[in-house]
C-alpha cells in the first residue's frame, strides 16, 4: 500500500466517470486512516495472546502459536483466531532469528466474476490472513508482528526468552518475560530481609532497611496489575536495585555469600541507565539484573539453614 503521508480521498461530483482505480483509491484512504489511528493510539506489537512455545520431537521443530491479535509497524491489524502448530525448518546459518506473524493478502479464488465484454473471469475479493515466517533478527519486517527470538546453533533451535514489542493499553493475556524476573527478585529479597529480622542483626531498624522493605512491598503491589508495560518493569527493577544497594552495602558481616553479593549489587547499581535512555539500553542492563537471582536464591537457602544459630 502507498505510504505517502498525505491522505487523499475521492471527491465525487455529478458526471464523474468512475474507474476501478477510483474504488481502489477510496479503499486505500479508509484503510490507511485506520492504520494510522491504530499505530498512533496503540503502538505496534502484540496486543493480546500470540504466546509461542518451541517444540522438538527429535526429528522436526514446531512452533505452537496461541491465538491472538497484534499490530504491525504499518498499523495493520493481524489476527490469528486459533492456536496453530507450525513446522520450522532449521536455518543453515547459525545466529539469532525472529519468528514473525506476517500480514498476508491473496486473491479469493472462490469468488470469480466475469470481466465485461470478455470471456475472462477474475477474483473479485481479496482475502486477508496471516502466516508465521522465520527471518534473521537483523531483517526488519514492517508488515508483521514479532513473536519471539530463536537462537540457531549447530542445527539446534532454542527459544530466547526476551521481550518483543507489545501494543495496546488494556490488560493483556501475554505478560512480558521481564515481569516474572522482577517478581522473583522481590520474593527472594523479602525472604532475605525476613530471615535477617529473626537475628540480632536487624532488630534495630535503620532507614535503609525500612526503605528497602517498603520498596519491595510497593513494587509487589504495583505488579499485581496485568499488562504492566516493559518500561515500568525496567524502571521498577532500576529503583529496586538502588534500594538493594543501600540495604546490602552497610549490612554487617553475616555469611560469605552476602559479602560477595554486595559487590555484584554495587556493579549493577552503578550501571542503571538514565530514565530517558531507550528500551534497548535498559534491556542490556536487565540481563545483569537477572543474573542476581541465582546468588540471591543461594543466600536464602544458606540463611534458612544458619539463621537459628545466629539468634
N, C-alpha and C positions, 0 to 999 in steps of 0.2 A: 504493500500500500504506500502511496506517495506520502512522504513525511514533511512536506512543505509546511512550515509553522503557521502560515496564513490559511485559515479555513475559508472555503468558498462554497456557497450553496446555490442551488438552482433558483433563478429569478423568472418565474413563469409570466407570460403575457399572452393576450389573445392573438392567435395566429402563429404561435411558436410551433415549429416543426420539431418534435422530439425524436431523438435518436437513442440507440442502445447506450451510447456513451453518456448521454444526459442522465439516464437512470443509474448508470454505474457511478457517476459523479455524486448523485444525490445520496446513494448508499454510503459512499466513501465519506461524505461530510458527516452523516449521522454516526457512523462507526468511529471516526476519528474524534468526534466530540465526546463520545462515551469513553474512549480510551484515555483521552486527556483528563477527564473527570476522575476516572479510576486511579490513574497514576499519581495525580497531584493530591488527591484526597486520601488515598490508602497506601501509596507507595507500591513497590514491586516485591515479589517473593511469595512464599507460602502464606495463604490466608488461614486455611484450616485443613487438617489431615495431611495426606501425602507422605506419611512416615514410610521409611524404606528399611527392609530387612534383607541383608545379603545371605543367600544360602548356597551351600556346595554339597552335592550328593556324591562327590568323588569323581564324577565324570563331567559335570556341567555346572556352571554357576547360574543362579537365578536371582532376580531382584523381586521381592514381594512389595508392591507399592499399594498402600492403602488409598481408598477413595478420598477425594478432597478437592480443594479449589485453590488456584494461585493466580497471580497477575504477572505478566511478563514486563520487561523494561519498556516495551512499546505501549503498555497499558491494556494489552489483550488479555481477557479472562481465559483461563484454561481449566476445564472441569473434567475430572476423572470420576465418573459416577460410582464405580465399584472397584474393589481391590482386584489387582491383576498380578499374575506371575509371569515375569518376562525373562526369557533366556538371554544371557550375556556372553558374548564372545570375548575371550581374554585378548586384549591388545598385544601386538607383537613387541611393542616398545615398553620398557619399564618406565614408571613415573606416576604422577598423580593425575587422576581423571575425575570428571564431574558427570554425574548422571542427571540429565535434563529431562523435563517433561515439555515437549515441543508442541506448539500450536500447529495443527495440520489442516489444510484446506484442500478439498478434491472435488471434482465434478461428480454429481449424483447420477450414476448411470441408470438408476431406477426411474428417472423422470426425463424421458426423451421427448422432445417436441419437434414437429416438422418446421423446417425453415421455409418461409413464404416463397412460393413460386418455384420451389426446387423439390427434388426427391430426398434431400438431405434431412437428417434428424440430429439434433444436438441436445446436450444436457441443459435443462432449464433451471437447475438448482445447484448450489454449492454446499457441500457438507463440511461442517466444522467439527473437528475431533482433536485428539491429542495422541502423542506417541512418545515413549521414552527413547532417548538416544544417549550414548556414551561418547564424550569428547574429551580431549586433553584439557586439563584445568586452566591452561592459559588461552584457550579458544573461547571467546565470548559468544554467547548465543542470545541475541537481543529478543527474539520472539519465543522464548522458552523460560521455564521456571526451574531454578537449580534445586535438586532434591537432596543429593548427598555427594560427598567426596569418596573416591575409591583409590587406594594405592595398588599399583600393579608391580610385582617384583618376582622374577624367576617363574613366570607362569601362574602366579597365585594372585588372587584379588582379596583385599582386606578393606572393609568399610572404615573410613576415618570419621570418628565422632566429633566433628567440628560444626559449628553453626552455619547455616545458609541463610540468605536474606528472607525475612518474613514481612508480610504486609498486613494491613487491617488494624482496626482499633478495638475489635470485640475479642472476647475470650476465645482462645484457640485450643483445638484439641491437641496439637503438637507443641509441647514446650521445648524451648531451646535446650541443647546439650549443656549449656552453661549452668542452668538452674540447679540440677542435682549436685553439681560440684560445689556451688556456693552453699546449698543447704547442708551438704556433708561437712563443709568447713565449720559452719555454725554448730552442728551437732557435736563434733569431736572436741571443739574448743569449750563448749559448755560442760562436757564431761571432765575436761582437764580442770576447769575452774571449780566444779562441784567436788572433785576429789581433793583438790588443794584446800578447799574450805574445811574439810574434815581434819586437816592438820593444824598445827600451831602457826603454820606459815602465813595463812590468810585470815587469821582470826581478827586481826586489827585491819580493817578495810582502809585502803588509801584511794585516792582519786582515780588512779589508772585502773585499779581493779573494778571499781564501780562503773567507770566509763566503758570498759571492755565488755563487762557483763550486760550492761544496758544496751550497748550496740548490738550484741548477739541477739538479745531478745527482740529489739526493734526490727532488725533485719529479718528475723524469723516471721514476725507478723506481716512485714511488707511482702514477703514471698509467698504468703498464703494465696494471694490473688493470682488467678490463672491468666496466662497471656502476658507475663512480665516481659518487657522488651529487653533485648540484649544490652542496650545502652544502660538501662537501670541495673542489670546484673553486673556489668563491668564496673560501674561506679560504686555499687554496693560492695563488691569484692575489694575495690581500692580503699574504701573507707574502713572496712573491717581489718585490712592489713595494717592500716595506720594505728588503729586501736590495739591490735595484737602486738605491734612493736612496742607501744607504750606500756603494755602489760608485761610482756616477757622480758624486756631488756633489764629492768631493775629487780626482777624476781630473784630472791635469794637462792643459793645453790640447793637443788633437790636431787635430781638424777642426772647422769651424764647426757642422756638423750636430750633433756631440756636445754642443757648448756649448748649443745651443738645446734639445736633448733633455733636458739636466739640469733645465731649468725645467719641462718637461712632467712629468717623473717627480716632481719636488718637489710639484707641484699634485695629481697623482693620489694620491701617498702621503699627503698631508695630509687627503685625503677618504676614506680607507679606513674603512668602517663598523666599529662595535664588534661583537665576536663575537655578542653577544646580539640584535643587530638582525635583522629579518626578511629573507626572501629578496627581497621587493620592493625594499628599500633596497639590498641587495647587487647586484641586477640593474641598477639605475640606475647604480651605481658601476662595474659591469663594462663598461658602454658606454664609459666613459672609459679603462679599462684596454685595451680592444680597439683604441682609436684610437692607441695607442702602437706597434702592429705596423707600420704603414706607414712612419713615420720610422725605426724600427729597421731595416727592410729596406733603406732608403736608406743608412743608416750602414754596414751590412755591405758593400753594393756599393762605396761610396767607400773604405772601409778596404782592401778587397781590391785596389783599384786603386792605392792610395797607400802601402800598408804597406811595400813593398820599399824605397821612398825614405826611410823613417824608420828603417831598420835601423841 
